[in-house]
């Protein structure tokens, strides 16, 4: 279902229309200290990250189940009663989807696994192992590009467990398949609605526009400027919809290591043999949070994610500016950025060199890079960059 680079029909948009019959939610429960730790309990497609295990059986509350996209949000289940089209499969911990050990619940037997709360939520009892919720017989006509491209469900953990750190993976399937172009809500997804690319004497500019990114009613524009010196300037414009109320967002960049950091910048050694490093600098803004976390991508890689984030307000455009500067690994990141974060100040008015950034309320961004290295390892001229809507400009000074 949907786009796939290994499926020629998917690349031709020939698998974007189908009849949605079944939505499946796979609820995994891995217990602390159990013999069959994740991912051995069940094979999870393209997901090999560690999870936070549970203390045993836990409960999960589903508020509703819907599909959403350009046509809006259509509720399929309100959970004011146990759905007649619901069937449940349960695989005990360690069974690895063995059909001989599977238990099936439907009709009157569902009451041992699910119930309806006074708040009209579907309460699911998740025992150690895998609990599979199958919602059947919808017969919904779906076109990823014109009506629905998201499976939207709201869920929470009740009681004491809600205040604890529990990461229980939920796998979504449509018609028994993992859809390539139908995402769970708050996953990236999105439809490309516009693009532009320009080469001006070796300086490269590109813009991409997406609709329905992270939720069906949110839009995202990314503008990128890659200079001849190797600097990458990224300006993100994000407009959240009502679906993302009480959410936070911001750019995330993956790096192999963290060599040095300040309040709003991080440096990484990209090529130790050639002594090549890169500093990632986030535009400082009151209320933003900056951080780094261990985040391997797949398999046994060792990677980190550096990020900037802020709380979102539905309908209010947010701008995020990132500056990436490659440099000799022997040059201190404080020299590159010109920021020493003295007394925990992100910006000191006396610091006039390094990286300087501004973003106004209309999204016009200005960046200046003027590194002053006493040991004369820095060879690039000062540069001033402006990005405003689809217009961009670069001015270079003398060495």
N, C-alpha and C positions, 0 to 999 in steps of 0.2 A: 504494500500500500504506500503510495507516495513516491517521492524522489529517492533514487538510490544510484550511486555512481556505477555499481556493478550490474544494474538492470537497464538495458537500453530503452525499454518501454517507460521506465520511470524517468529517465532523462528527457523523454519526449512528452512528458506530462500525460501519458496514456493511462496512468494508474491513479489519477487524482479524483476520479469519480467512482463511487461504489455505494452499495447499500449496507448501512451499519446495522448489524443484527445483534451483536453481543459485545459488551464491555466487561473486561475481566480485571479485577484488582487482586494482585498477589501480595499477601501480607506476610513478611518473613519475621520470625521470632527466634533469635539466637540467644541462648541463655549463657550467662557467665560461667565459665569453667566446664561447659559441656564438652564431650568428646568430639562431637562433630561441629567444629567451628565453621563459620561463614568463611569462604564460599563453598565448602564441601557439602553443606546441608542441601543446597540447591544450586545448580549452575545458573549464574546470573549474567545475561548477555552483556558483554563489554563493560562489566562492572567488577573490579577486583579490589576495591578499596575496603579498608577496615570499617567496621560499624561499631556503634556503641551497643553492647549486648544488654539484654534485659535481666531482671532478677527472677524471672519466671513468667507465668501467664500475665498478660496485660490486656487492657481494654482500649479500644479505639472507637471514637465517635465520628460518624459521618453526618455532616449537616445536610448535604444534598448531592446529587449527581447530575451533571449537565454537559452539554456540548456547546461550544462557543466559537466565534470567528467573526468574519466580516458581517454576517447577518445578525450578530448580537449573541445573547446567551439564552439557550433554550433548556429549561429544567426538565430532566427526564424522570427523576425520582425526588419527591419531597420528604419521604420517610415519615409521613404521618401514620403509616402502618408498615408492616413487613411486606415488601413487594412480592406479588405472586409469581413474578418472573425471575426470582432469585433462587439460585442453587449454590451450594457450597461444597468444596472438596477440601479435605484436610489430610496432609501428609505429616506423620509424626517426625519429630526431630531425628535426623540421621537416616531417614528413609530414602532420600535422594530421588523423590518422585517415583518410587516403586509402586506400580498399580496394585500389587497384591496387598499393600499396607494402607491403601487409600480408603478414607471414609467419606461417604457422600450424604449430604443433608439437603432436603427439599420439603416443601409443604409443611406439614405439622411437625416434622423433626427439626426444623430450623430453630425452634424456640430454645434448643439447648446451646445454640451458638450466637444467635442474634436476638435483640429485643428493641423496642421503641421506648425512648426516654420521654418524660413529661415535656421536654423541650423540643420534641419531634426530631430526634436524632436517632440514627441507626447505631446501636451499641454492638460492637463485634468483640467477642471473647477470643483472643489470639493466644492459643496454647503454643508451647515450644514446637517449632517446626514451620510448616507452610500452610497458611489458610488462604484458599482461593475463592473469591467472590465472583460469581458469574451472573451478570444481569442480561437477560435474554429477550429475544423477540421484539426488537425495536422497529425494524423496517424503515430506518431513517435514510433519506437520500442525502448523500454527502458529496460536496465538491470542495476540495481543499482551498481553492482559489476564490470561491464566491460565497460560501455560506459558513461551513464549520471546519475548523482544523485543530480544535483543542478538546481534550477531555478535562472537564472542570469539576473537581470535587473538593470540598472543604472538610478538613478533619482535625481532630485534636485528641489529646490524651487526658482523661479525667483524673481528678483527685491528686494524690501525692505524686504520681508519676509525671504530672504536667510540669512540676518544678524541677525535675531531674533531667539529666542529659540522656536522652534516648534517641538513637538514630536507627530506626527500623525501616529498611528499604521497602518501597512499594513499587511493584512493577506493573505497568499498564499494558494491556493487550486489547486489540480490536479485532473482532471476528477470529480470535485465536492466534493473531499475528502481532508482532511488535511493529507498529506503523512507523514508517520513516518520516512522514510529513504530518502526523497528527500527534500533538504533544500534550503532556499533562500540563495543566495551568501552572504558570510561574516558571516553566522551562522556557528556554529562549525562543525557538520557533520563529515565526514571523514570515511575512511575504515581502519580497523585494519589490519596491514600488518605484524606484528611480536610481540612477547611477550616473556618474560623470568622471572622466579622467582627462588629465591635461599634462603635457610635457612642455616646460618652458626653459630651454637652454640647460637641460639636465636636472632642473628642479621639478619634482613630480607631485601633482595634486590629484586627489581622488575623493569622491563623495558617494556614499550609499545611503539610501533611505529605505526603512522597513516599516511596515504596518503590522500591528498585532504582535509586537515583540514582548515576550514574557507574560502578556495577557492579551486578550482579544481586543481590548480598547486602549492600548498603549502604543506609541510610535517612537521611533528612534532614528536619528540621523548621525552618521559618523563622517567627519571630514578629516582627511589625512594629508599631511604635507611632508614629503621626504626630500631633504635638501642635498645638494652636491656634497656637502661635508659629511653626510651620513646621519644628520639629525632627523628624528621622526617626531612630528608634532601631531597630536591627535586631539580633536575637539569633538566631544560627544554632546548631542542635544537629545534629551529624553523627556517625553511628555507622558506621564502616567495617567491611566484611567481610574475609574472608581474601583475596579477590581484590585488595584494595588494600594488601596488605602491602608495605612498602618504598616507600610513596607519601606525598605531602604534599598538603595541601589548605588552603583558606581562602577568605574572601570576596574578590571582585574587583569594583571599581567603575570605570566609564568616565567620564572627564571630558575636556573639550576642551583643557585646558591645565593646567600646574602653575605656580601663581603663587609659592607658598612651601611649605616643608616642614620638618618636624622628624623625629625618629627614628620616631615612630609616628603622624604626622598629615600631611595634605596639604591645601592650599587651592587653589581654582581660581576664576578669574574667569568666571562663567557668562554674565553680561550686561554687557559693557563700557559700553554706552550708558547703562544705568541704574545702573552701578557696583555690581552685585550679585555677590557672591562666595559661596562655600560652603567650609567646612572639614570634611574627613572625618577622624575620629579613631578609631583602632583601640585597643581595650582592650589595655594593655600586659601582656605575659605572658612570663615567663622562657623563653627558647628559641624564641620566635616570630621570624619574619623579616618585615620590612616593606619595601616597595619600590614603584617606579614603572617602567613600561616603555612604549615607544612601541607602540601597538596600534590601528591604524586598523581600523574595523569592516568597511566595504565601500567599493568604488569608490575615490574620491580623498579621503576624509575624513581629517582629522588629529585623532587622538584618543590619549589615554593611558589606561593601566590602572593603578590603585593597588591594592595588595593586602596582605593579611596571611596568612601561611601557617605551618604547623608539620607535623612528621612525624606520621604516623598509626600507631596500633597497633590491629590488628584486634580488634573487640569493645569497644574503649574509647571511650566517648562524648567528643566534643570540643565545646567551646563557643567561639563567636566573637562578640564584641560590637562593633558599629560605631555611632558617633554622627555624624550629619550635621547641621551647623548653618549655615543661610544667614545672611548678614550683609552689612553695608555694606562695599564693597570697600576703603574707606580704613582699616578696622580690621585691625591686624596679627594674623596667625594665632596668634602667641604670646600675644596678649591674649585671644583667643577660648578657646584651650586652657588658658591659665595655665601652660604648660610652656615652659621655656627650654632644656631639655636641657643644663644647665650641666655641664661635664666629662663629657659623653656619658651623663648619668643621665636615664633616661626619666622617673622620678618623683623629685621632691625633697619630702621631708616638709613642708618649709616652704611649698610651693606649695599653698595651700588653696582657691584660686579657679579660675575657668575651668571645665574639664570634669574631673569626677572619676568614675571607674567602678570597679565591683567585680563579680566573677562567682565564686560559690562552687562547690563540687564537685558540687552537685545542680542547677546551672544557674540559680540565682536571680541575677538581674542588677539592680544598682542604678546609677543615673546621676544625677549632680547637675550642673547648669549654672548657674554664677553668675559672669557676666563683669563684671569691674571695669575700666571704661574711663575713664581720667582726663579725656579730652576729652568725656565724657558723650554719646557717639554711640550707646551701647547703651541701648535703651529697655525691654527685657524684664525681668520680675521673675525672681528666682532660682526654680529649679524642681528638684524631686526626683522621680525616676521609679523604680518598681520593677516588674519583670516576673518572675513566678514561676509556672511551668506555664501554666495558662490565666488566671491572675489577674494584674491589673495595677492600679497605683495611681499617681496624680499629686498632689503637693502643691506649691502655689505660695506663695512668700513675698512679702514686701513689696518695693516698688521701693527 
